[in-house]
């Protein structure tokens, strides 16, 4: 999967092929399920995080390959390329209205989302509370048992020189 994403990143003409967009969507699906992360924690205490640049590229390619769509949720209307997450009960996540999490973000079981925002590529681990008006940026990695206080903003992680192709 890594080499295919790198190939598509280098040759954008491949985005016209369903095979390419299917691979990109599979990366996003794996992010959404927590099977893949933008950054992996250290294998040993005191070690360094490993950033998966190819996953960040897949997210950016997803933005490029998706069309704008209008989504209505109750009284709210959204117009975006990334759909909203919808499987909170199945994932054992409490989402208090109007909490918003984009598809491709992961919230582990026991996470509580107060009225807040979690962006694509973010990973929020078990029993963490994203409190009222807190935001978790693109690709941010939040640990277990964390309380993100109301109004806090955790920045995203885009460091590739061609981040917005």
C-alpha positions as CSV (number, residue, x, y, z in Angstrom):
1,X,0.0,0.0,0.0
2,X,2.9,2.4,0.9
3,X,4.5,2.1,-2.6
4,X,1.1,2.6,-4.4
5,X,0.4,5.8,-2.4
6,X,3.9,7.1,-3.2
7,X,3.4,6.3,-6.9
8,X,0.0,8.1,-6.9
9,X,1.6,11.1,-5.0
10,X,4.3,11.3,-7.7
11,X,1.9,10.8,-10.7
12,X,-1.4,12.6,-10.1
13,X,-2.7,11.3,-13.4
14,X,-3.2,7.9,-11.6
15,X,-6.1,9.6,-9.6
16,X,-8.3,9.1,-12.7
17,X,-8.1,5.3,-12.1
18,X,-10.6,3.6,-9.7
19,X,-7.8,1.3,-8.5
20,X,-5.9,4.4,-7.2
21,X,-8.9,6.0,-5.4
22,X,-9.8,2.6,-3.9
23,X,-6.3,2.3,-2.4
24,X,-6.6,5.8,-1.0
25,X,-10.0,5.1,0.4
26,X,-8.7,1.9,2.1
27,X,-6.0,3.9,3.9
28,X,-8.7,6.3,5.1
29,X,-10.9,3.4,6.2
30,X,-8.0,1.9,8.2
31,X,-7.4,5.3,9.8
32,X,-11.1,5.4,10.7
33,X,-11.0,2.0,12.3
34,X,-7.7,2.7,14.2
35,X,-5.9,0.0,12.2
36,X,-3.4,2.5,10.9
37,X,-2.0,5.7,12.4
38,X,-0.3,8.7,10.9
39,X,2.3,8.4,13.7
40,X,3.2,5.4,15.7
41,X,4.3,5.7,19.4
42,X,7.8,4.6,20.4
43,X,8.3,0.9,20.7
44,X,10.3,1.5,23.9
45,X,9.9,4.1,26.7
46,X,12.0,7.1,25.8
47,X,12.0,6.2,22.1
48,X,10.9,8.3,19.2
49,X,7.6,8.5,17.4
50,X,7.6,7.2,13.8
51,X,5.7,9.4,11.4
52,X,4.2,7.6,8.4
53,X,4.6,10.3,5.7
54,X,2.8,8.1,3.2
55,X,-0.3,8.1,5.3
56,X,-0.3,11.9,5.4
57,X,0.0,11.8,1.6
58,X,-2.9,9.5,1.4
59,X,-5.0,11.9,3.4
60,X,-4.1,14.8,1.1
61,X,-4.8,12.6,-2.0
62,X,-8.2,11.8,-0.5
63,X,-9.0,15.6,-0.3
64,X,-8.0,15.9,-4.0
65,X,-10.0,12.9,-5.2
66,X,-13.2,13.7,-3.3
67,X,-16.1,15.8,-4.5
68,X,-17.9,18.4,-2.4
69,X,-21.1,17.0,-0.9
70,X,-23.9,18.5,1.2
71,X,-24.7,16.5,4.3
72,X,-27.7,17.4,6.6
73,X,-27.6,16.4,10.2
74,X,-30.7,17.5,12.0
75,X,-30.8,21.3,11.8
76,X,-27.1,21.5,10.6
77,X,-25.9,21.5,7.0
78,X,-22.4,20.8,6.0
79,X,-20.7,21.1,2.6
80,X,-17.4,19.3,2.6
81,X,-15.3,16.7,0.8
82,X,-14.9,14.5,4.0
83,X,-18.0,12.9,5.4
84,X,-18.8,12.9,9.1
85,X,-18.2,9.9,11.3
86,X,-21.4,8.0,12.1
87,X,-20.6,4.8,14.0
88,X,-20.2,6.1,17.6
89,X,-22.5,3.6,19.3
90,X,-20.8,0.7,17.6
91,X,-17.4,2.1,18.5
92,X,-18.5,2.6,22.2
93,X,-17.8,6.4,21.9
94,X,-20.1,8.9,23.6
95,X,-20.7,11.9,21.3
96,X,-22.6,14.8,22.8
97,X,-24.3,17.1,20.3
98,X,-22.9,19.0,18.5
99,X,-19.6,17.0,18.6
100,X,-18.2,16.6,15.1
101,X,-15.6,14.0,14.1
102,X,-14.6,13.7,10.5
103,X,-14.4,10.3,8.8
104,X,-10.8,9.0,8.9
105,X,-10.3,10.1,12.5
106,X,-10.2,7.4,15.2
107,X,-11.8,7.5,18.6
108,X,-11.1,4.4,20.8
109,X,-13.7,2.8,23.1
110,X,-14.6,4.9,26.1
111,X,-13.8,8.3,24.4
112,X,-16.2,11.1,25.3
113,X,-16.7,13.9,22.7
114,X,-18.4,16.9,24.3
115,X,-19.4,19.6,21.8
116,X,-16.0,19.5,20.0
117,X,-14.2,18.8,16.7
118,X,-11.9,16.0,15.7
119,X,-10.2,16.2,12.2
120,X,-9.3,13.5,9.8
121,X,-6.1,11.5,10.6
122,X,-6.5,12.2,14.3
123,X,-6.1,9.4,16.8
124,X,-7.8,9.7,20.2
125,X,-7.1,6.8,22.6
126,X,-9.2,5.0,25.2
127,X,-11.1,6.9,27.9
128,X,-10.1,10.3,26.7
129,X,-12.4,13.3,27.0
130,X,-12.4,15.9,24.3
131,X,-14.2,18.6,26.3
132,X,-16.5,21.4,25.2
133,X,-15.2,23.4,22.3
134,X,-11.9,21.6,22.2
135,X,-10.4,20.7,18.8
136,X,-8.1,17.9,17.8
137,X,-6.3,18.8,14.6
138,X,-5.5,16.8,11.5
139,X,-3.2,13.8,12.4
140,X,-2.9,14.8,16.1
141,X,-2.2,11.8,18.4
142,X,-3.9,11.9,21.8
143,X,-3.1,9.2,24.4
144,X,-5.2,7.2,26.9
145,X,-7.0,8.7,29.8
146,X,-6.4,12.3,28.7
147,X,-8.7,15.2,29.5
148,X,-8.5,17.9,26.8
149,X,-9.9,20.9,28.7
150,X,-12.7,23.0,27.3
151,X,-11.5,25.3,24.5
152,X,-8.1,23.7,24.1
153,X,-6.8,23.3,20.5
154,X,-4.4,20.5,19.7
155,X,-2.7,21.4,16.4
156,X,-2.5,19.1,13.5
157,X,0.6,17.8,11.9
158,X,1.4,18.7,8.3
159,X,5.1,19.1,7.6
160,X,5.6,17.8,4.1
161,X,6.9,20.5,1.8
162,X,4.1,19.7,-0.8
163,X,1.4,19.5,1.8
164,X,-1.3,21.2,-0.4
165,X,-0.7,19.9,-3.9
